[in-house]
Amino acid sequence: MPNVYDAVVAGGGPAGLICAEIASGGGKNRVLVLEKKSGCGRKLLITGQSQCNLTHDGDIRDFFGHYGGNGQFLKAALMSFSNRDLLAAFADCGLMTETDKNGKVFPVSRKAADVLDVLVKRAEACGVIIKCGEPVRSVRVVCGDAEGGGDGGLFEIVTDFGRYLSKNFVVACGGITYPATGSDGDGYAIAKSLGHTVTPVSPALCGFVIGDYPFADLSGISFPNAKISLYHGNKKAHEGAGDILFTHKGVSGPGILHISRYAAAGDFIRVSFIEGMTAEKFRESLVRLAAENPKKLVRSVLLGIGGCCKGGRDGAVGGGGDGHEATVIPERFVRRAMEIAGADEEVTCAHLTKEHRNRLAEAFCDCKLTIESLGGINEAMVTRGGVSLREINPKTMESKLCKGLYFAGEVMDIDGDTGGYNLQAAFSTGHAAGADIEKKLHSAG
Ligand SMILES: Cc1cc2nc3c(=O)[nH]c(=O)nc-3n(C[C@H](O)[C@H](O)[C@H](O)COP(=O)(O)OP(=O)(O)OC[C@H]3O[C@@H](n4cnc5c(N)ncnc54)[C@H](O)[C@@H]3O)c2cc1C
């Protein structure tokens, strides 16, 4: 039968590209990738601030706990194509990687484009045909006489430019966030049209819009390793540490993105902007510094208070005393914190009241910010929800409802923490789907 592919993959992101390469069986099988945008991997290109944090270091078993309640589903795929396997595959193609102090793995070149280049070249070297600018519009199962596929039939895939028949069909269309990269929810419509359930989708790993936000004009200021505690009502729900960034409407940065997967509108966070310092420690340090420098302005003493944390020498600016960098406090933040505390900008240490000291401790080390809403689809890194995992075989990524139909990557109800866990999930699930397709085609002769 003319124009019948062994596998058609919708989506040329990391999941789709690796799936296509593996499904091709090194060139034996006819595999086609249909990509909506004019080039593959648009989202991949912006990962890790275009440096691409492609996976995480360490034992692959440690990954299971980084996908909320869905780590169990990923177990088989992560074990059969682990972070080590991924890095070995890239190293084979000359792409060397390095690990930062937090265990995040990046290409040595720090270029996401190099990662994409390897994926595309590996697929093309195996004869995979990649057609860009050709979104899949609809898919249905049609009768046919070829073995495998669509319960003995074939998949008919329709685009604006043609109609393709395939024994296997893979949905690797990604989620709904950063829709300009091409991942805008098409995969869910396709899955539903083939009988699958899609759990409610929402943006995850995103910044917060803060109600009565006091730092709008300080947008761009960031603090390393801030301590962030999340509260539902008055109950502490989660605690973490990471960099925090002031935006025009709220807060973002790795520390916030990480905690965002546990947050909802109406929750609040309490933040210590100074690494390793509690409000109590802040108060003690300020009492001591004020006693030593009675004539100094409080605001100039506050500029150096970051050096007091974690057992460092009090007042020592630029060294935490325990190997940690002292937090550098921007002057604009100090002035704003004094304003929030109701303290006069020109007050000297000798005249600082206990009440103002307490309020300053709160502004610096126990700052309450109420989450008005979570950042929208244009700024969230991943999508929470997606094609229901109950209807997918976790070992093969094949649909339990429709033979020959597969899912790979973020289109499924999978979202991981920051740190390379999402790309590893895309690679491992894409690999599992590709391997099963190749195995079936191989055994069919
Ligand atoms: C700003 C940002 C930074 C990130 N940084 C990291 C990071 O450093 N590390 C990490 O692990 N994760 C990171 N992520 C998450 C990661 O990029 C995704 O989890 C990953 O790209 C998912 O891969 P995928 O192949 O499933 O989907 P995608 O990468 O979204 O690819 C899906 C592809 O399908 C195509 N498509 C959609 N609809 C159709 C259709 N109808 N027909 C044909 N093609 C279609 C899209 O154009 C797209 O190319 C980041 C995400 C963002 C937004």
The ligand as a Tripos MOL2 file, in Angstrom:
@<TRIPOS>MOLECULE
LIG
   53    58     1     0     0
SMALL
NO_CHARGES

@<TRIPOS>ATOM
      1 C1         10.9910   28.3470   29.5830 C.3       1 LIG1
      2 C2         11.1030   26.8720   29.8210 C.ar      1 LIG1
      3 C3         12.2690   26.3470   30.3280 C.ar      1 LIG1
      4 C4         12.3610   24.9900   30.5830 C.ar      1 LIG1
      5 N1         13.5330   24.5050   31.0440 N.ar      1 LIG1
      6 C5         13.6500   23.1790   31.3090 C.ar      1 LIG1
      7 C6         14.8800   22.6360   31.7270 C.ar      1 LIG1
      8 O1         15.9080   23.3310   31.7830 O.2       1 LIG1
      9 N2         14.9200   21.3170   32.0360 N.ar      1 LIG1
     10 C7         13.8080   20.4960   31.9310 C.ar      1 LIG1
     11 O2         13.9070   19.3160   32.2500 O.2       1 LIG1
     12 N3         12.6550   20.9780   31.4440 N.ar      1 LIG1
     13 C8         12.5480   22.2950   31.1330 C.ar      1 LIG1
     14 N4         11.3660   22.7750   30.6260 N.ar      1 LIG1
     15 C9         10.2600   21.8110   30.3580 C.3       1 LIG1
     16 C10        10.5400   21.0540   29.0530 C.3       1 LIG1
     17 O3         10.8660   21.9750   28.0400 O.3       1 LIG1
     18 C11         9.3330   20.2310   28.6020 C.3       1 LIG1
     19 O4          8.9100   19.4180   29.6480 O.3       1 LIG1
     20 C12         9.7070   19.3780   27.3780 C.3       1 LIG1
     21 O5         10.0510   20.2020   26.2850 O.3       1 LIG1
     22 C13         8.5550   18.4500   26.9660 C.3       1 LIG1
     23 O6          8.9430   17.7760   25.8070 O.3       1 LIG1
     24 P1          7.8410   17.2110   24.7700 P.3       1 LIG1
     25 O7          8.6020   16.6830   23.6200 O.co2     1 LIG1
     26 O8          6.9020   16.3420   25.4910 O.co2     1 LIG1
     27 O9          7.0010   18.4890   24.3480 O.3       1 LIG1
     28 P2          7.4440   19.8250   23.5890 P.3       1 LIG1
     29 O10         8.8710   20.1230   23.8320 O.co2     1 LIG1
     30 O11         6.4430   20.8280   24.0020 O.co2     1 LIG1
     31 O12         7.2890   19.4590   22.0580 O.3       1 LIG1
     32 C14         6.0260   19.2330   21.4830 C.3       1 LIG1
     33 C15         6.1150   19.5280   20.0040 C.3       1 LIG1
     34 O13         4.8660   19.1740   19.3940 O.3       1 LIG1
     35 C16         4.5690   20.1290   18.4030 C.3       1 LIG1
     36 N5          3.1250   20.0950   18.1290 N.ar      1 LIG1
     37 C17         2.1070   20.5510   18.8900 C.ar      1 LIG1
     38 N6          0.9210   20.3160   18.2900 N.ar      1 LIG1
     39 C18         1.1980   19.6780   17.1220 C.ar      1 LIG1
     40 C19         0.4020   19.1850   16.0590 C.ar      1 LIG1
     41 N7         -0.9190   19.3000   16.0450 N.pl3     1 LIG1
     42 N8          1.0280   18.5960   15.0160 N.ar      1 LIG1
     43 C20         2.3810   18.5000   14.9740 C.ar      1 LIG1
     44 N9          3.1770   18.9670   15.9420 N.ar      1 LIG1
     45 C21         2.6040   19.5340   17.0220 C.ar      1 LIG1
     46 C22         5.0330   21.4330   19.0140 C.3       1 LIG1
     47 O14         5.2400   22.4290   18.0410 O.3       1 LIG1
     48 C23         6.3210   20.9990   19.7150 C.3       1 LIG1
     49 O15         7.4430   21.1540   18.8720 O.3       1 LIG1
     50 C24        11.2560   24.1310   30.3300 C.ar      1 LIG1
     51 C25        10.0860   24.6660   29.7910 C.ar      1 LIG1
     52 C26        10.0040   26.0160   29.5270 C.ar      1 LIG1
     53 C27         8.7380   26.5680   28.9360 C.3       1 LIG1
@<TRIPOS>BOND
     1     1     2 1
     2     2     3 ar
     3     2    52 ar
     4     3     4 ar
     5     4     5 ar
     6     4    50 ar
     7     5     6 ar
     8     6     7 ar
     9     6    13 1
    10     7     8 2
    11     7     9 ar
    12     9    10 ar
    13    10    11 2
    14    10    12 ar
    15    12    13 ar
    16    13    14 ar
    17    14    15 1
    18    14    50 ar
    19    15    16 1
    20    16    17 1
    21    16    18 1
    22    18    19 1
    23    18    20 1
    24    20    21 1
    25    20    22 1
    26    22    23 1
    27    23    24 1
    28    24    25 2
    29    24    26 1
    30    24    27 1
    31    27    28 1
    32    28    29 2
    33    28    30 1
    34    28    31 1
    35    31    32 1
    36    32    33 1
    37    33    34 1
    38    33    48 1
    39    34    35 1
    40    35    36 1
    41    35    46 1
    42    36    37 ar
    43    36    45 ar
    44    37    38 ar
    45    38    39 ar
    46    39    40 ar
    47    39    45 ar
    48    40    41 1
    49    40    42 ar
    50    42    43 ar
    51    43    44 ar
    52    44    45 ar
    53    46    47 1
    54    46    48 1
    55    48    49 1
    56    50    51 ar
    57    51    52 ar
    58    52    53 1
@<TRIPOS>SUBSTRUCTURE
     1 LIG1         1 GROUP 0 **** ****
